[in-house]
Amino acid sequence: YTEKGPMIGEIAGRLSGGYMSGWTFPYSSDVNLTKEAMKIALGQVPESTENDEVPSLKFSHERAFISIPGKIKSIYGQDNAIAAPFVKNIFFRVKNGTAVDFPRNNVEKCGNVITLSENRELSLWGAESAVSQIVLRLEKENKATEDYLAGIELPYEKGFPYSMFSLSQEESSAFEKEIEKADDLEEGKTACCTFGALAVKFSSLKDYNYRTIMQTLSMFDSICPEHKKMNGKKFLKYLLRGGIQAILYYADSL
């Protein structure tokens, strides 16, 4: 019971959702939860009850990779992500031609990475590093993408979908000043060269796929080396709003 009145809680007689019961917990503890649950259902004594606590001597992390709205044209970085240290599994929920959206729930995430290490920091770093390698390039001339980049919102979703880079008010003000004085990205010139100083200045920022601005610029240069001349102000606004997907979309639209 709360100050605002009664509250209903649910205790579900099932294993956890997501990847915990089938992957991260078994990886870290060496206990097969599905097997243990089946034993309980069959009236058998589960092995894990032999100990008051189940020690987890290893660490396993799950991290998702997400997309801005649109339709997938191509996917880059799968091999690099799979080869990333400590990666155990990568699950893709999307492929070329899949319509994607900024996730409102777990089902709308584009995929998941699961890692395992005896060191917590390394397990976490491995998961985020693998996610950052995956690039979902979007088809051009897509209304959902255009609406997102223009900041169009539904009346009941004020402030959503979010920008891929989340800035504080102070960071946002400083970034806007950088945008106003930005040079154009000349045809064939690298984004790292043109906007490198800005990337260094905001080196602590990471988008929702754990990419820094410098990493984003480097990926753009690798994927799209023969781009046409691009307006610098628009390039940076798109980068801030939609990360690598947005600036690739901009390049494809020229």
C-alpha positions as CSV (number, residue, x, y, z in Angstrom):
1,Y,0.0,0.0,0.0
2,T,1.4,3.4,-1.0
3,E,0.5,7.0,-0.2
4,K,-1.4,7.2,-3.5
5,G,-3.4,4.0,-2.7
6,P,-3.1,0.2,-3.2
7,M,-0.5,-1.2,-5.5
8,I,-0.6,-4.6,-7.2
9,G,2.6,-6.5,-7.5
10,E,3.3,-9.6,-9.5
11,I,5.5,-12.6,-8.6
12,A,6.0,-14.6,-11.7
13,G,6.5,-18.3,-11.3
14,R,9.0,-18.5,-14.2
15,L,12.6,-18.0,-15.1
16,S,13.8,-14.5,-15.9
17,G,13.3,-12.8,-19.2
18,G,16.0,-11.4,-21.5
19,Y,19.2,-13.4,-21.6
20,M,19.8,-13.8,-17.9
21,S,18.4,-17.3,-17.1
22,G,19.7,-18.9,-20.4
23,W,23.0,-17.2,-20.8
24,T,24.5,-14.6,-18.5
25,F,23.7,-16.3,-15.1
26,P,24.7,-19.8,-16.4
27,Y,27.9,-18.4,-17.9
28,S,28.9,-16.7,-14.6
29,S,27.8,-19.4,-12.2
30,D,28.0,-22.7,-14.2
31,V,24.5,-23.4,-13.1
32,N,22.0,-24.4,-15.8
33,L,18.9,-22.7,-14.6
34,T,16.6,-24.2,-17.2
35,K,17.7,-27.7,-16.1
36,E,17.2,-26.8,-12.5
37,A,13.7,-25.4,-13.2
38,M,12.7,-28.6,-15.1
39,K,13.8,-30.7,-12.1
40,I,11.6,-28.6,-9.7
41,A,8.7,-29.0,-12.1
42,L,9.2,-32.8,-12.2
43,G,9.4,-33.0,-8.4
44,Q,13.1,-33.6,-8.3
45,V,15.7,-31.9,-6.1
46,P,17.7,-29.3,-8.0
47,E,21.5,-29.5,-7.6
48,S,21.8,-25.8,-6.8
49,T,20.0,-26.4,-3.4
50,E,23.0,-28.2,-2.1
51,N,24.5,-24.7,-1.4
52,D,22.9,-21.8,0.4
53,E,24.3,-19.5,-2.2
54,V,25.4,-20.1,-5.8
55,P,28.8,-18.4,-6.3
56,S,29.4,-16.6,-9.5
57,L,33.2,-16.6,-10.0
58,K,33.0,-15.2,-13.5
59,F,31.3,-12.2,-15.1
60,S,28.9,-12.1,-18.0
61,H,27.4,-9.0,-19.6
62,E,24.6,-8.4,-22.1
63,R,24.4,-5.3,-24.2
64,A,22.0,-4.4,-27.0
65,F,22.7,-2.6,-30.3
66,I,19.9,-0.3,-31.5
67,S,18.9,1.8,-34.5
68,I,17.3,5.1,-35.4
69,P,14.0,4.7,-37.4
70,G,14.3,3.6,-41.0
71,K,14.9,0.4,-43.1
72,I,18.2,-1.4,-43.1
73,K,20.2,-1.3,-46.4
74,S,23.3,-3.1,-45.2
75,I,25.1,-4.2,-42.1
76,Y,28.8,-3.7,-41.3
77,G,31.1,-4.9,-38.6
78,Q,29.7,-8.3,-37.8
79,D,33.0,-10.1,-38.2
80,N,34.8,-7.5,-36.0
81,A,32.1,-7.8,-33.3
82,I,32.3,-11.6,-33.3
83,A,36.1,-11.4,-33.0
84,A,36.0,-8.9,-30.1
85,P,37.5,-10.2,-26.9
86,F,35.4,-12.1,-24.4
87,V,32.4,-12.3,-26.8
88,K,30.3,-15.5,-26.3
89,N,27.2,-14.8,-28.4
90,I,25.8,-12.3,-30.8
91,F,22.1,-12.4,-31.6
92,F,20.8,-10.5,-34.6
93,R,17.1,-9.6,-34.8
94,V,17.5,-7.7,-38.0
95,K,18.8,-8.2,-41.6
96,N,18.9,-6.2,-44.8
97,G,15.4,-4.9,-45.6
98,T,14.2,-4.9,-42.0
99,A,12.2,-1.9,-40.9
100,V,13.7,-0.6,-37.6
101,D,12.8,2.0,-35.0
102,F,14.3,3.6,-31.9
103,P,13.3,0.9,-29.3
104,R,10.4,1.3,-27.0
105,N,10.8,-2.2,-25.7
106,N,13.3,-5.1,-25.8
107,V,11.7,-6.6,-28.9
108,E,12.6,-3.5,-31.0
109,K,16.3,-3.7,-30.2
110,C,18.3,-4.9,-33.2
111,G,20.4,-7.5,-31.4
112,N,22.4,-8.4,-28.4
113,V,26.0,-9.2,-27.4
114,I,26.9,-11.5,-24.5
115,T,30.4,-11.7,-23.0
116,L,32.2,-13.8,-20.4
117,S,35.4,-13.0,-18.4
118,E,36.9,-13.6,-15.0
119,N,37.3,-9.8,-14.8
120,R,34.2,-7.7,-14.5
121,E,35.6,-4.6,-16.3
122,L,36.9,-6.7,-19.2
123,S,33.5,-8.4,-19.6
124,L,31.8,-5.1,-19.7
125,W,34.3,-3.6,-22.1
126,G,34.1,-6.6,-24.4
127,A,30.3,-6.3,-24.7
128,E,30.3,-2.5,-25.4
129,S,33.3,-2.8,-27.7
130,A,31.5,-5.5,-29.8
131,V,28.3,-3.4,-30.0
132,S,30.3,-0.4,-31.1
133,Q,31.6,-2.4,-34.1
134,I,28.2,-3.0,-35.6
135,V,26.8,-0.4,-38.1
136,L,23.3,-0.6,-39.5
137,R,23.2,1.5,-42.7
138,L,19.8,2.7,-43.6
139,E,18.1,3.1,-47.0
140,K,17.7,6.7,-48.3
141,E,14.5,8.5,-48.9
142,N,12.7,7.0,-45.9
143,K,10.0,9.1,-44.2
144,A,10.6,7.5,-40.7
145,T,14.2,8.5,-40.9
146,E,13.5,12.0,-42.2
147,D,10.9,12.6,-39.4
148,Y,13.4,11.4,-36.8
149,L,16.2,13.6,-38.1
150,A,13.8,16.6,-38.2
151,G,12.9,16.0,-34.6
152,I,9.2,15.3,-35.3
153,E,7.5,13.7,-32.3
154,L,4.1,12.1,-31.7
155,P,1.9,14.2,-29.4
156,Y,2.0,11.5,-26.7
157,E,5.8,10.9,-27.0
158,K,7.2,14.3,-26.1
159,G,11.0,14.1,-26.2
160,F,11.1,10.7,-27.8
161,P,12.8,9.2,-29.8
162,Y,16.0,10.4,-28.2
163,S,19.1,11.6,-29.9
164,M,21.9,9.0,-30.2
165,F,24.3,11.3,-28.3
166,S,22.9,12.4,-24.9
167,L,24.3,15.7,-23.8
168,S,23.9,17.8,-20.7
169,Q,22.6,21.3,-21.0
170,E,26.2,22.6,-20.7
171,E,27.5,20.2,-23.3
172,S,24.6,20.9,-25.6
173,S,25.4,24.6,-25.5
174,A,29.1,24.1,-26.2
175,F,28.3,21.7,-29.1
176,E,25.9,24.2,-30.7
177,K,28.7,26.8,-30.7
178,E,30.9,24.2,-32.5
179,I,28.2,23.6,-35.1
180,E,27.8,27.3,-35.8
181,K,31.5,27.7,-36.8
182,A,31.9,24.3,-38.5
183,D,33.6,24.1,-41.9
184,D,32.1,22.1,-44.7
185,L,33.3,18.6,-45.3
186,E,34.8,18.9,-48.7
187,E,34.4,16.1,-51.3
188,G,36.7,13.2,-50.6
189,K,38.1,14.8,-47.5
190,T,38.1,12.8,-44.3
191,A,35.7,13.6,-41.5
192,C,38.4,12.9,-38.9
193,C,40.5,15.6,-40.4
194,T,37.7,18.1,-40.7
195,F,36.1,17.6,-37.3
196,G,38.9,16.0,-35.4
197,A,39.4,18.9,-33.0
198,L,35.7,18.8,-32.1
199,A,35.9,15.0,-31.5
200,V,38.8,15.5,-29.1
201,K,37.0,18.3,-27.3
202,F,34.0,16.0,-26.7
203,S,36.0,12.8,-26.3
204,S,34.0,11.7,-23.3
205,L,30.7,11.5,-25.2
206,K,29.4,8.1,-26.3
207,D,26.2,7.3,-28.2
208,Y,23.7,4.6,-27.3
209,N,25.9,2.1,-29.2
210,Y,29.0,3.0,-27.1
211,R,30.7,4.9,-30.0
212,T,32.7,8.1,-29.4
213,I,32.5,10.9,-31.9
214,M,36.0,10.1,-33.1
215,Q,35.1,6.5,-33.6
216,T,32.0,7.6,-35.5
217,L,34.0,9.8,-37.8
218,S,36.5,7.1,-38.4
219,M,33.8,4.7,-39.3
220,F,32.3,7.2,-41.7
221,D,35.6,7.7,-43.4
222,S,36.1,3.9,-43.8
223,I,32.6,3.2,-45.1
224,C,32.1,6.3,-47.2
225,P,35.5,7.6,-48.5
226,E,34.2,9.0,-51.8
227,H,31.4,11.2,-50.5
228,K,30.3,14.5,-52.1
229,K,30.7,17.9,-50.4
230,M,28.6,18.0,-47.2
231,N,27.4,21.0,-45.3
232,G,29.4,21.0,-42.0
233,K,26.6,22.3,-39.9
234,K,24.1,19.8,-41.1
235,F,26.7,17.0,-40.8
236,L,27.3,17.7,-37.2
237,K,23.6,18.1,-36.4
238,Y,22.9,14.8,-38.0
239,L,25.8,13.2,-36.2
240,L,24.5,14.4,-32.8
241,R,21.0,13.3,-33.6
242,G,21.6,9.9,-35.2
243,G,25.2,9.0,-35.0
244,I,26.9,7.1,-37.8
245,Q,23.5,6.1,-39.3
246,A,22.5,9.7,-39.7
247,I,25.7,10.9,-41.4
248,L,25.7,7.9,-43.8
249,Y,22.1,8.7,-44.6
250,Y,23.0,12.3,-45.3
251,A,25.9,11.2,-47.6
252,D,23.6,8.8,-49.5
253,S,21.0,11.5,-50.0
254,L,23.4,13.8,-51.9
